[in-house]
Amino acid sequence: MYVKSILDEKGRNVVTGGPQLTVRQAAVYLHENHIGAIVIVDRNDRISGILTERDIVAAIAKSGEDCLDKPISSIMWGNVHRCDESATVDEIMEMMSTLRARHIPVEKGGRLVGIISIGDVVKAHIRSIEREAAEIKAYIAG
């Protein structure tokens, strides 16, 4: 299974923001949208960073509540690991495991077109295993 298939099924909507957002505003976006990461993009939908719940918790632990009124650019990851739609589920699992990343933005032609979470990957992997089991049962029964 490929990233494209996952995005086609789940949708391509990504919550994004600009680097001028405050950490507090980003926390509200994460909470209101029930998500774990916000992708920071420029005016051309090119990825310039990513901010996760873990980044906010780490900033509060390090600097206290004062960090909440700082721009997210002060705590976001600028070196964003990303993939394209042709990546396989196995490749994404390896990437997430190696990088300890729970969210991987997806690009096409240098522009953001979706995001894959660890939950998306696990669901796709389970569906693949279930499909394989059903095929084996059908083969044995037939």
N, C-alpha and C positions, 0 to 999 in steps of 0.2 A: 504494500500500500504506500502511496505517495502523499506528501504534504498537500498537494493540490486536491486530492480526494477528500482529505480531512476538512480543508477549507470550504470545498464545495458543499459538504454536508452541514458543517456547523455555522458557516457564514464567515464573512470577511471583515466584519465590523471590528475596529480597534479603537479603544479610547486613547486619544492622543492629547498632547498639550505642547505649549511652547516653553522654552527655558525660563521665561519670566514668571511662570506660575510660582506661587509660594509652596513650601512643603505642606503647609496647612491645607491649601486649596487642593493639592494633589491627594492628600489623605482623604479629603471629602469625596473627590472623584472615585477613588478606590472603593470607599465605603458605599457610596450611592450606586455604583455599577457592579458591586459584588465581584470585584476582580483583584488580582494580586500584583498587577504591573500596569504602568502607563508608559507609552512610548512617546518620546520627545521627538518632534519633527520640525523641520523648517517649513518655510512657505511653499516649497515644492514637494512636500510629502517625503522628503529624504530624511532618513533616521539620523538623529544627532545624539540620542541618548535613550536610556531606559531607567525608570525608577520603580523599585519594588517596595512592598511592605517591609521587607527585611532592611532595606536601605533607610527607611524612615525610623524604624526601631533602633538601628545602630546609631543614627544621628542623634536621637533623643538620649540614648545611653551615654553617648560621648559628650554632647554639648548641652543637654537639658532642653527645656521647652523653648529656649531662645531660637533654636534651629527652625522652629515652625514658621517663623516669619521671614526666613531667608528664601532666596530663589532656589528652585529645585536644581538648577545648574550647579549649585554648590555641593550637592550630594549625589547627583545622578551618575550612572556609569556612562562615560562617553565612548568607551571602546565596546560597542555593542556587537555581540556575536549574533549572526543572522544566518538564514538559509534561504533557498529559493524553493519554488513549488515542486521541483523535480527531486528533492531530497526524499529518501525513503524513511519509513517509521524506524527502521533499525538504525539508520544514520542519525536521526534526531535523538533516539534513545541514547546512543553513544555520546553524542554531543552534550546532551543534558547531564549525563552521568559524569563525564570528564570535567565539564565546566561547573558542575553543581548549580546549574541554571534551571529554573522552573518555567521560564518563558523565553521563547525564541521568536523574534519578529521575522516575518517572511517578506522578501523583496522580489520584485519583478521589474527589470529594467532600471534598477537603482531606486525604485519607489516602494514604499510600504504598501503591501496588499493584504496583510493578515498577521495573525499571531498564533503560535502553537504553544499550548500549555502542557505541562506534564500530565494533567488530567485528560487532555485530548489524545495524547500519545498512548496512555494506558487504555482508554476506551477503544482506540483503533486496534491495539494489540490484542485485547480480549476478543473483539469481534473477529479478528483473523483466526485466532485459536478456535473459537466456537464454530466458524465456518469450516475449518479444516476437520474438526471432530465430526461435524454433520456429514461431510463428504466421505470420511472413513466409514461411518456407520452405514451410509447409503451403499457404499461399495461392498461392505461385508454382507449386508442384507440382500443385495442384488446378486 
